[in-house]
């Protein structure tokens, strides 16, 4: 069940040795209209407007590094009731900037893979593992704000990554909570969280598709049997056998796109 599975609050990051607290949960019902909250909101919007301007002349990788927390943070603020329209505006600007960069999703895939490799010999509840678990949940959260075929292709690869499902070191009734999830779980939950026009569906037609159904959906997308389309976008994307994709639905003859472009 994935609809509410990813709140991206990583409970196991409160284990001993973890030096990064989990991010606060945010509810769409939060009232962000108080004077202090509005002041903080204006400061955050100004901060990320400045950060966006600072990206002039930066490489694609540097720009992603400079802005991804702004995309995540403004994404949180957009869920607050009563937030100022400037939050939506700066969120959209950061999102457009990142989506225009080649490798915007591969950046996070590389981060996850490198950190995963660096902690593979550490037990589940140690500090380095906990830091990795926090970071990857953050990276998957950012990916949920980047609706693109590149993002879906990256997530599709992670649907088959079960390396982070260890032999359980904690009992089900442990005070520490459940064991960390595999990247396949995070990838499936992220796909379900994205605003897709043709999302995976459960066996009964509901919104909570399981991992296997998300994998089937991705395999159909990857094979070109389905058009990938995001709500709010006029075009769709059809993947080709070589892993590239064509833009469809805009009436133009677009060349294939690949992750390398």
C-alpha positions in Angstrom: 0.0 0.0 0.0 1.7 3.2 -1.1 -0.7 6.1 -1.1 0.4 7.2 2.4 3.5 5.1 2.6 6.0 7.8 1.9 5.8 10.8 4.2 9.6 10.8 4.0 9.9 11.0 7.7 12.5 8.4 8.4 11.7 6.9 11.8 14.9 4.7 11.9 17.0 7.9 11.7 16.3 8.4 15.4 18.5 5.3 16.2 21.7 5.8 18.2 24.5 7.3 16.1 22.2 9.0 13.7 23.1 12.7 13.5 20.3 13.8 11.2 16.8 14.2 12.7 13.9 13.3 10.6 12.2 16.2 8.8 8.9 17.4 10.3 5.7 16.0 9.0 3.6 18.4 7.1 -0.2 18.3 6.8 -2.3 20.0 4.2 -4.4 21.2 7.2 -1.6 23.2 8.8 -2.6 26.8 9.1 0.3 28.9 8.0 -1.4 32.3 8.5 0.2 33.4 11.8 2.5 36.5 11.8 5.6 34.5 12.6 4.8 31.9 10.0 4.3 34.4 7.3 7.5 36.1 8.2 9.4 32.8 8.0 7.6 32.1 4.7 8.7 35.4 3.2 12.3 34.7 4.3 12.3 31.3 2.8 10.9 32.5 -0.5 13.5 35.3 -0.6 16.2 32.8 0.2 15.4 30.5 -2.7 14.8 33.4 -5.1 18.4 34.4 -4.3 19.7 30.9 -4.6 18.0 30.6 -8.0 19.7 33.7 -9.2 23.1 32.4 -8.0 22.8 29.5 -10.4 23.8 31.6 -13.4 27.0 30.1 -14.8 26.8 26.9 -12.7 27.1 23.5 -14.3 24.0 21.2 -14.3 25.3 19.2 -11.4 26.1 22.3 -9.4 22.7 23.8 -10.1 20.9 20.6 -8.9 23.0 20.6 -5.7 22.2 24.3 -5.2 18.5 24.0 -5.6 17.1 20.6 -4.7 16.4 21.4 -1.1 14.5 24.5 -2.2 12.3 22.3 -4.4 11.7 20.0 -1.4 11.1 22.8 1.1 8.8 24.8 -1.1 7.0 21.6 -1.9 6.3 21.2 1.8 5.1 24.8 2.1 2.7 24.4 -0.8 0.8 21.9 1.3 0.2 24.5 4.1 -3.3 26.0 4.2 -3.1 29.7 3.6 0.4 29.8 2.0 1.2 32.8 -0.1 1.1 32.5 -3.9 4.8 33.4 -3.9 5.5 29.9 -2.6 3.9 28.3 -5.7 5.7 30.7 -7.9 9.2 30.0 -6.6 8.5 26.3 -6.4 7.5 26.3 -10.1 10.6 28.3 -11.1 12.9 25.9 -9.3 11.1 22.9 -10.7 11.3 24.3 -14.3 15.0 25.1 -13.8 15.8 21.6 -12.6 13.7 19.8 -15.2 15.5 21.6 -18.0 18.8 20.1 -16.9 20.1 16.9 -18.4 20.8 14.4 -15.6 18.5 16.0 -13.1 17.3 12.6 -11.9 20.5 10.7 -12.6 22.1 13.0 -10.1 20.1 11.5 -7.3 20.4 8.0 -8.6 24.2 8.4 -8.4 24.0 9.8 -4.9 21.9 6.8 -3.7 24.1 4.2 -5.4 27.4 5.7 -4.1 26.1 6.0 -0.5 24.5 2.5 -0.7 27.9 1.0 -1.7 29.7 2.9 1.1 27.5 1.4 3.9 27.0 -2.1 2.6 29.2 -3.7 5.3 27.6 -1.8 8.2 24.9 -3.3 10.4 21.4 -1.9 10.0 21.2 0.2 13.2 24.7 1.9 13.0 25.2 5.6 12.4 26.4 5.3 8.7 23.5 3.2 7.8 21.1 5.5 9.5 22.5 8.5 7.7 22.2 6.7 4.4 18.6 5.8 5.1 17.8 9.5 5.9 19.6 10.7 2.7 18.0 8.3 0.3 14.5 9.1 1.7 15.2 12.7 1.0 16.5 12.0 -2.5 13.4 10.0 -3.4 11.2 12.8 -2.0 12.9 15.3 -4.3 12.4 13.0 -7.2 8.7 13.0 -6.5 8.8 16.7 -7.4 10.5 16.2 -10.8 7.9 14.9 -13.2 9.9 13.8 -16.3 10.6 10.6 -18.2 14.2 10.7 -16.9 12.8 10.6 -13.3 10.5 7.7 -14.1 13.4 5.8 -15.8 15.6 6.3 -12.7 12.8 5.1 -10.4 12.1 2.2 -12.7 15.6 0.9 -12.2 15.3 1.2 -8.5 12.1 -0.9 -8.5 14.4 -4.0 -8.7 16.9 -2.9 -6.0 16.2 -5.0 -2.9 19.7 -4.8 -1.5 18.7 -2.8 1.5 16.4 -5.4 2.9 18.7 -7.0 5.5 18.3 -10.1 7.6 16.1 -8.6 10.3 18.1 -7.3 13.2 15.1 -5.9 15.1 12.0 -7.8 16.2 8.6 -6.6 15.0 7.9 -5.3 18.5 11.2 -3.6 18.9 11.3 0.0 20.3 13.3 1.0 17.3 10.4 0.2 14.9 10.6 -1.7 11.6 13.6 -2.5 9.5 14.6 -0.1 6.7 12.8 -0.5 3.5 14.5 -1.5 0.2 14.9 1.1 -2.6 12.3 -0.9 -4.5 9.7 0.2 -1.9 10.8 3.8 -2.0 10.8 3.9 -5.8 7.3 2.4 -6.1 6.0 4.7 -3.4 7.5 7.7 -5.2 5.9 6.7 -8.5 2.5 6.4 -6.8 3.1 9.8 -5.2 3.6 11.6 -8.6 0.7 13.2 -10.4 0.4 10.7 -13.3 -2.4 10.6 -15.8 -2.1 6.8 -16.1 -0.8 5.6 -12.7 -0.5 2.0 -11.6 -3.7 0.7 -10.0 -4.4 -2.0 -7.5 -6.1 -5.3 -8.4 -9.5 -3.8 -7.4 -8.9 -0.6 -9.3 -8.0 1.5 -6.3 -5.1 3.9 -6.0 -2.8 1.7 -3.8 -0.9 -0.5 -6.2 1.6 -2.9 -4.8 5.2 -3.3 -5.8 4.6 -6.0 -8.4 1.9 -4.0 -10.1 4.1 -0.9 -10.2 6.8 -3.0 -11.8 4.3 -4.3 -14.4 3.3 -0.7 -15.1 6.9 0.4 -15.6 7.7 -2.6 -17.8 4.8 -1.5 -20.1 6.0 2.1 -20.1 9.6 1.0 -20.8 8.5 -1.3 -23.6 6.5 1.6 -25.3 3.2 -0.1 -24.7 1.9 2.8 -22.6 2.4 6.5 -23.0 3.9 8.1 -19.9 1.9 11.3 -19.1 1.9 13.7 -16.1 -1.1 15.8 -15.1 -0.7 19.4 -16.0 1.5 18.6 -19.0 0.1 18.7 -22.6 2.5 16.1 -23.9 3.3 12.5 -23.2 6.4 10.3 -23.6 6.8 7.0 -25.4 9.9 5.0 -24.6 11.8 3.2 -27.4 13.7 -0.1 -27.2 17.1 1.7 -26.9 16.0 3.4 -23.6 15.3 6.8 -25.2 11.9 8.4 -25.5 9.8 10.4 -27.9 7.5 13.3 -27.1 4.0 12.5 -28.2 0.8 14.5 -28.2 2.1 17.9 -29.3 1.7 17.3 -33.1 5.5 17.8 -33.7 8.1 15.4 -35.0 10.4 15.3 -32.0 13.7 13.4 -31.9 14.3 10.7 -29.3 15.6 11.9 -26.0 18.1 10.0 -23.9 19.6 10.3 -20.4 22.8 11.5 -22.0 21.3 14.6 -23.6 
